[in-house]
Amino acid sequence: MACRIKPEVSSPCINICRMDEQNRYCVGCFRSLEEIKRWSTMSEDERLAVMAQLESRTGV
């Protein structure tokens, strides 16, 4: 029986690390400082929840 392992949710980081003072999101990945800080310890479900919010932040 083959073991299926889901790949981890990859980071949305695009190496443009600068915070937008008004919106308090990174202008590269649209995550908050807290989300960036916690990313490596988040569960897959937590990462997916953050990813689901990013598109709505792009028009901020």
Secondary structure, DSSP 8 states (H G I E B T S, - for coil): --------------S---EETTTTEETTT---HHHHHHGGG--HHHHHHHHHHHHHHTT-
